[in-house]
Amino acid sequence: MYARGMKGKADRLFSQLIRSRGACERCGSTQNLQTAHIVSRRYSATRCDPMNAFCSCARCHLELTGDPYAHVLWANLYLGEDGYAAMRQKALEGRRPDWAAVVDELTVKLREASH
């Protein structure tokens, strides 16, 4: 499978892993669960980092996406100020992952989460 295909597979596995947390980590809802990134998923270095995402219901995801100030406040609560700053720094470093290795790692983590 070529790199773009592996990146897509990594995205799907990552979403399954985050949603396997079972409830919105902001409000507790178990309906319409999604994967919400703290630092934009456009940054490859943090795109599939479990610390860079949380399980979110569609309502909370939309609220945080639509309000950058609320998003930053949530990120600081969720990761702590130092954790959020570290995640932003990691994203800006711009290191592209080996998507095949990411797929392998996520497959293992997803298997562990289901047990």
PyMOL commands that place a pseudoatom at each C-alpha (Angstrom):
pseudoatom trace, name=CA, resn=MET, resi=1, chain=A, elem=C, hetatm=0, pos=[0.000, 0.000, 0.000]
pseudoatom trace, name=CA, resn=TYR, resi=2, chain=A, elem=C, hetatm=0, pos=[1.414, 3.373, -0.948]
pseudoatom trace, name=CA, resn=ALA, resi=3, chain=A, elem=C, hetatm=0, pos=[1.964, 6.248, 1.535]
pseudoatom trace, name=CA, resn=ARG, resi=4, chain=A, elem=C, hetatm=0, pos=[-1.338, 8.051, 0.918]
pseudoatom trace, name=CA, resn=GLY, resi=5, chain=A, elem=C, hetatm=0, pos=[-3.205, 4.795, 1.456]
pseudoatom trace, name=CA, resn=MET, resi=6, chain=A, elem=C, hetatm=0, pos=[-1.328, 4.142, 4.667]
pseudoatom trace, name=CA, resn=LYS, resi=7, chain=A, elem=C, hetatm=0, pos=[-2.079, 7.651, 5.906]
pseudoatom trace, name=CA, resn=GLY, resi=8, chain=A, elem=C, hetatm=0, pos=[-5.787, 7.061, 5.279]
pseudoatom trace, name=CA, resn=LYS, resi=9, chain=A, elem=C, hetatm=0, pos=[-5.623, 3.724, 7.061]
pseudoatom trace, name=CA, resn=ALA, resi=10, chain=A, elem=C, hetatm=0, pos=[-3.851, 5.399, 9.978]
pseudoatom trace, name=CA, resn=ASP, resi=11, chain=A, elem=C, hetatm=0, pos=[-6.609, 8.022, 10.110]
pseudoatom trace, name=CA, resn=ARG, resi=12, chain=A, elem=C, hetatm=0, pos=[-9.323, 5.348, 10.248]
pseudoatom trace, name=CA, resn=LEU, resi=13, chain=A, elem=C, hetatm=0, pos=[-7.557, 3.336, 12.947]
pseudoatom trace, name=CA, resn=PHE, resi=14, chain=A, elem=C, hetatm=0, pos=[-6.819, 6.486, 14.937]
pseudoatom trace, name=CA, resn=SER, resi=15, chain=A, elem=C, hetatm=0, pos=[-10.457, 7.535, 14.832]
pseudoatom trace, name=CA, resn=GLN, resi=16, chain=A, elem=C, hetatm=0, pos=[-11.540, 4.074, 16.030]
pseudoatom trace, name=CA, resn=LEU, resi=17, chain=A, elem=C, hetatm=0, pos=[-9.007, 4.223, 18.859]
pseudoatom trace, name=CA, resn=ILE, resi=18, chain=A, elem=C, hetatm=0, pos=[-10.122, 7.638, 20.101]
pseudoatom trace, name=CA, resn=ARG, resi=19, chain=A, elem=C, hetatm=0, pos=[-13.841, 6.839, 19.804]
pseudoatom trace, name=CA, resn=SER, resi=20, chain=A, elem=C, hetatm=0, pos=[-13.246, 3.584, 21.725]
pseudoatom trace, name=CA, resn=ARG, resi=21, chain=A, elem=C, hetatm=0, pos=[-12.980, 5.794, 24.822]
pseudoatom trace, name=CA, resn=GLY, resi=22, chain=A, elem=C, hetatm=0, pos=[-16.768, 5.488, 24.713]
pseudoatom trace, name=CA, resn=ALA, resi=23, chain=A, elem=C, hetatm=0, pos=[-18.027, 8.924, 25.707]
pseudoatom trace, name=CA, resn=CYS, resi=24, chain=A, elem=C, hetatm=0, pos=[-17.464, 12.585, 24.975]
pseudoatom trace, name=CA, resn=GLU, resi=25, chain=A, elem=C, hetatm=0, pos=[-14.612, 13.671, 27.203]
pseudoatom trace, name=CA, resn=ARG, resi=26, chain=A, elem=C, hetatm=0, pos=[-16.118, 17.135, 27.472]
pseudoatom trace, name=CA, resn=CYS, resi=27, chain=A, elem=C, hetatm=0, pos=[-19.799, 16.489, 28.316]
pseudoatom trace, name=CA, resn=GLY, resi=28, chain=A, elem=C, hetatm=0, pos=[-20.065, 12.717, 28.795]
pseudoatom trace, name=CA, resn=SER, resi=29, chain=A, elem=C, hetatm=0, pos=[-22.506, 12.041, 25.940]
pseudoatom trace, name=CA, resn=THR, resi=30, chain=A, elem=C, hetatm=0, pos=[-22.313, 8.647, 24.274]
pseudoatom trace, name=CA, resn=GLN, resi=31, chain=A, elem=C, hetatm=0, pos=[-24.168, 9.771, 21.132]
pseudoatom trace, name=CA, resn=ASN, resi=32, chain=A, elem=C, hetatm=0, pos=[-22.616, 10.669, 17.755]
pseudoatom trace, name=CA, resn=LEU, resi=33, chain=A, elem=C, hetatm=0, pos=[-19.011, 10.216, 18.888]
pseudoatom trace, name=CA, resn=GLN, resi=34, chain=A, elem=C, hetatm=0, pos=[-16.222, 11.723, 16.825]
pseudoatom trace, name=CA, resn=THR, resi=35, chain=A, elem=C, hetatm=0, pos=[-12.492, 12.227, 17.038]
pseudoatom trace, name=CA, resn=ALA, resi=36, chain=A, elem=C, hetatm=0, pos=[-11.568, 15.836, 17.780]
pseudoatom trace, name=CA, resn=HIS, resi=37, chain=A, elem=C, hetatm=0, pos=[-8.001, 17.023, 17.383]
pseudoatom trace, name=CA, resn=ILE, resi=38, chain=A, elem=C, hetatm=0, pos=[-6.510, 19.566, 19.752]
pseudoatom trace, name=CA, resn=VAL, resi=39, chain=A, elem=C, hetatm=0, pos=[-3.837, 20.749, 17.320]
pseudoatom trace, name=CA, resn=SER, resi=40, chain=A, elem=C, hetatm=0, pos=[-5.087, 20.640, 13.731]
pseudoatom trace, name=CA, resn=ARG, resi=41, chain=A, elem=C, hetatm=0, pos=[-4.732, 17.307, 11.982]
pseudoatom trace, name=CA, resn=ARG, resi=42, chain=A, elem=C, hetatm=0, pos=[-3.021, 19.095, 9.088]
pseudoatom trace, name=CA, resn=TYR, resi=43, chain=A, elem=C, hetatm=0, pos=[0.216, 18.698, 11.073]
pseudoatom trace, name=CA, resn=SER, resi=44, chain=A, elem=C, hetatm=0, pos=[1.512, 15.220, 10.292]
pseudoatom trace, name=CA, resn=ALA, resi=45, chain=A, elem=C, hetatm=0, pos=[3.727, 15.043, 13.373]
pseudoatom trace, name=CA, resn=THR, resi=46, chain=A, elem=C, hetatm=0, pos=[0.722, 15.106, 15.740]
pseudoatom trace, name=CA, resn=ARG, resi=47, chain=A, elem=C, hetatm=0, pos=[-2.069, 13.866, 13.465]
pseudoatom trace, name=CA, resn=CYS, resi=48, chain=A, elem=C, hetatm=0, pos=[-2.251, 10.382, 15.042]
pseudoatom trace, name=CA, resn=ASP, resi=49, chain=A, elem=C, hetatm=0, pos=[-0.886, 11.191, 18.501]
pseudoatom trace, name=CA, resn=PRO, resi=50, chain=A, elem=C, hetatm=0, pos=[-3.466, 9.987, 21.062]
pseudoatom trace, name=CA, resn=MET, resi=51, chain=A, elem=C, hetatm=0, pos=[-2.559, 12.919, 23.317]
pseudoatom trace, name=CA, resn=ASN, resi=52, chain=A, elem=C, hetatm=0, pos=[-3.591, 15.277, 20.508]
pseudoatom trace, name=CA, resn=ALA, resi=53, chain=A, elem=C, hetatm=0, pos=[-7.178, 14.063, 20.320]
pseudoatom trace, name=CA, resn=PHE, resi=54, chain=A, elem=C, hetatm=0, pos=[-10.165, 13.434, 22.473]
pseudoatom trace, name=CA, resn=CYS, resi=55, chain=A, elem=C, hetatm=0, pos=[-13.445, 11.630, 22.059]
pseudoatom trace, name=CA, resn=SER, resi=56, chain=A, elem=C, hetatm=0, pos=[-16.117, 14.206, 21.394]
pseudoatom trace, name=CA, resn=CYS, resi=57, chain=A, elem=C, hetatm=0, pos=[-19.811, 14.194, 20.651]
pseudoatom trace, name=CA, resn=ALA, resi=58, chain=A, elem=C, hetatm=0, pos=[-20.788, 16.014, 17.459]
pseudoatom trace, name=CA, resn=ARG, resi=59, chain=A, elem=C, hetatm=0, pos=[-22.234, 18.952, 19.435]
pseudoatom trace, name=CA, resn=CYS, resi=60, chain=A, elem=C, hetatm=0, pos=[-19.082, 19.587, 21.486]
pseudoatom trace, name=CA, resn=HIS, resi=61, chain=A, elem=C, hetatm=0, pos=[-16.872, 19.099, 18.431]
pseudoatom trace, name=CA, resn=LEU, resi=62, chain=A, elem=C, hetatm=0, pos=[-18.874, 21.701, 16.496]
pseudoatom trace, name=CA, resn=GLU, resi=63, chain=A, elem=C, hetatm=0, pos=[-18.862, 24.138, 19.424]
pseudoatom trace, name=CA, resn=LEU, resi=64, chain=A, elem=C, hetatm=0, pos=[-15.094, 23.925, 19.893]
pseudoatom trace, name=CA, resn=THR, resi=65, chain=A, elem=C, hetatm=0, pos=[-14.356, 24.071, 16.170]
pseudoatom trace, name=CA, resn=GLY, resi=66, chain=A, elem=C, hetatm=0, pos=[-16.528, 27.162, 15.816]
pseudoatom trace, name=CA, resn=ASP, resi=67, chain=A, elem=C, hetatm=0, pos=[-15.025, 29.017, 18.768]
pseudoatom trace, name=CA, resn=PRO, resi=68, chain=A, elem=C, hetatm=0, pos=[-11.197, 29.157, 18.715]
pseudoatom trace, name=CA, resn=TYR, resi=69, chain=A, elem=C, hetatm=0, pos=[-11.081, 30.796, 22.154]
pseudoatom trace, name=CA, resn=ALA, resi=70, chain=A, elem=C, hetatm=0, pos=[-13.139, 27.989, 23.717]
pseudoatom trace, name=CA, resn=HIS, resi=71, chain=A, elem=C, hetatm=0, pos=[-10.974, 25.470, 21.847]
pseudoatom trace, name=CA, resn=VAL, resi=72, chain=A, elem=C, hetatm=0, pos=[-7.764, 26.843, 23.379]
pseudoatom trace, name=CA, resn=LEU, resi=73, chain=A, elem=C, hetatm=0, pos=[-9.342, 26.948, 26.837]
pseudoatom trace, name=CA, resn=TRP, resi=74, chain=A, elem=C, hetatm=0, pos=[-10.426, 23.316, 26.466]
pseudoatom trace, name=CA, resn=ALA, resi=75, chain=A, elem=C, hetatm=0, pos=[-6.981, 22.307, 25.182]
pseudoatom trace, name=CA, resn=ASN, resi=76, chain=A, elem=C, hetatm=0, pos=[-5.339, 23.908, 28.215]
pseudoatom trace, name=CA, resn=LEU, resi=77, chain=A, elem=C, hetatm=0, pos=[-7.763, 22.128, 30.557]
pseudoatom trace, name=CA, resn=TYR, resi=78, chain=A, elem=C, hetatm=0, pos=[-7.395, 18.797, 28.786]
pseudoatom trace, name=CA, resn=LEU, resi=79, chain=A, elem=C, hetatm=0, pos=[-3.613, 18.730, 28.365]
pseudoatom trace, name=CA, resn=GLY, resi=80, chain=A, elem=C, hetatm=0, pos=[-2.546, 21.390, 30.846]
pseudoatom trace, name=CA, resn=GLU, resi=81, chain=A, elem=C, hetatm=0, pos=[-0.789, 24.521, 29.658]
pseudoatom trace, name=CA, resn=ASP, resi=82, chain=A, elem=C, hetatm=0, pos=[2.602, 22.804, 29.373]
pseudoatom trace, name=CA, resn=GLY, resi=83, chain=A, elem=C, hetatm=0, pos=[1.107, 19.795, 27.584]
pseudoatom trace, name=CA, resn=TYR, resi=84, chain=A, elem=C, hetatm=0, pos=[-0.712, 21.995, 25.079]
pseudoatom trace, name=CA, resn=ALA, resi=85, chain=A, elem=C, hetatm=0, pos=[2.441, 24.036, 24.441]
pseudoatom trace, name=CA, resn=ALA, resi=86, chain=A, elem=C, hetatm=0, pos=[4.443, 20.810, 23.943]
pseudoatom trace, name=CA, resn=MET, resi=87, chain=A, elem=C, hetatm=0, pos=[1.849, 19.443, 21.500]
pseudoatom trace, name=CA, resn=ARG, resi=88, chain=A, elem=C, hetatm=0, pos=[1.908, 22.670, 19.503]
pseudoatom trace, name=CA, resn=GLN, resi=89, chain=A, elem=C, hetatm=0, pos=[5.719, 22.570, 19.423]
pseudoatom trace, name=CA, resn=LYS, resi=90, chain=A, elem=C, hetatm=0, pos=[5.714, 18.948, 18.259]
pseudoatom trace, name=CA, resn=ALA, resi=91, chain=A, elem=C, hetatm=0, pos=[3.273, 19.867, 15.477]
pseudoatom trace, name=CA, resn=LEU, resi=92, chain=A, elem=C, hetatm=0, pos=[5.404, 22.781, 14.327]
pseudoatom trace, name=CA, resn=GLU, resi=93, chain=A, elem=C, hetatm=0, pos=[8.559, 20.666, 14.191]
pseudoatom trace, name=CA, resn=GLY, resi=94, chain=A, elem=C, hetatm=0, pos=[6.953, 19.139, 11.116]
pseudoatom trace, name=CA, resn=ARG, resi=95, chain=A, elem=C, hetatm=0, pos=[8.435, 15.653, 11.208]
pseudoatom trace, name=CA, resn=ARG, resi=96, chain=A, elem=C, hetatm=0, pos=[6.506, 13.379, 8.883]
pseudoatom trace, name=CA, resn=PRO, resi=97, chain=A, elem=C, hetatm=0, pos=[5.837, 9.968, 10.313]
pseudoatom trace, name=CA, resn=ASP, resi=98, chain=A, elem=C, hetatm=0, pos=[6.371, 6.608, 8.674]
pseudoatom trace, name=CA, resn=TRP, resi=99, chain=A, elem=C, hetatm=0, pos=[2.677, 5.921, 8.043]
pseudoatom trace, name=CA, resn=ALA, resi=100, chain=A, elem=C, hetatm=0, pos=[3.181, 2.149, 7.827]
pseudoatom trace, name=CA, resn=ALA, resi=101, chain=A, elem=C, hetatm=0, pos=[4.768, 2.197, 11.293]
pseudoatom trace, name=CA, resn=VAL, resi=102, chain=A, elem=C, hetatm=0, pos=[1.916, 4.373, 12.576]
pseudoatom trace, name=CA, resn=VAL, resi=103, chain=A, elem=C, hetatm=0, pos=[-0.619, 1.860, 11.217]
pseudoatom trace, name=CA, resn=ASP, resi=104, chain=A, elem=C, hetatm=0, pos=[1.206, -0.979, 12.993]
pseudoatom trace, name=CA, resn=GLU, resi=105, chain=A, elem=C, hetatm=0, pos=[1.322, 0.965, 16.273]
pseudoatom trace, name=CA, resn=LEU, resi=106, chain=A, elem=C, hetatm=0, pos=[-2.341, 1.962, 16.098]
pseudoatom trace, name=CA, resn=THR, resi=107, chain=A, elem=C, hetatm=0, pos=[-3.384, -1.607, 15.300]
pseudoatom trace, name=CA, resn=VAL, resi=108, chain=A, elem=C, hetatm=0, pos=[-1.687, -2.780, 18.498]
pseudoatom trace, name=CA, resn=LYS, resi=109, chain=A, elem=C, hetatm=0, pos=[-3.176, 0.044, 20.595]
pseudoatom trace, name=CA, resn=LEU, resi=110, chain=A, elem=C, hetatm=0, pos=[-6.669, -0.601, 19.223]
pseudoatom trace, name=CA, resn=ARG, resi=111, chain=A, elem=C, hetatm=0, pos=[-6.351, -4.306, 19.974]
pseudoatom trace, name=CA, resn=GLU, resi=112, chain=A, elem=C, hetatm=0, pos=[-5.229, -3.482, 23.545]
pseudoatom trace, name=CA, resn=ALA, resi=113, chain=A, elem=C, hetatm=0, pos=[-8.095, -1.020, 24.004]
pseudoatom trace, name=CA, resn=SER, resi=114, chain=A, elem=C, hetatm=0, pos=[-10.658, -3.658, 23.038]
pseudoatom trace, name=CA, resn=HIS, resi=115, chain=A, elem=C, hetatm=0, pos=[-9.530, -6.083, 25.745]
for i in range(1, 115): cmd.bond("trace and resi %d" % i, "trace and resi %d" % (i + 1))
show_as sticks, trace
zoom trace
